[in-house]
């Protein structure tokens, strides 16, 4: 379990290696592209891979079909990817994906 500092939400690369972030990002994008356009997936993946730790990005990749459907819908999240107040990985994943699904809507199929 990563230690999350108090203050602004850290970027994943502050707490994980570029290799870990890159591997998780590629897995997430590949899973996303089974449901959505490459442009949409690149947009969402960029945010998800930055805001979540690699372990959570890998979980999100394995379970993406539960949250992002063919229309690109995901639970709406407030205008922030700050997840400090969320205690579970599932809640953080849903929050961040919802935020970026809204932000990346223009790229939906």
C-alpha positions, 0 to 999 in steps of 0.5 A: 500500500502506498503512503499518500501524502497530505495535501494535493493529490499526488501524480502517480509518477511521484509514487511509482516508477515510469515503467509501472505507470506505463505498463498499467496505462497500456493495459487500461487503454487496451481494455478501454478500446474494447468498448470505446474509440481510441481517441476517447480511450487515450483521453480517459487513460491519460487522466486515470493513469495520472490520478490513480496508482498503477495497481488501481489502474490495473484493477480498473482495466480488468473491470472497465466494462462494469463502468464504461459502456459502449456509449462511454457513459460512466458515473459522473464525478465532480470537476476534480480527480482529487481522491483523497477523501475516498477510502476504497480503490473501487470508489477512487476508480469510479470517481476518476473514471467519471471525471475523465469520461465527462472531460473526454466526452467529445471523443466518444464513438 
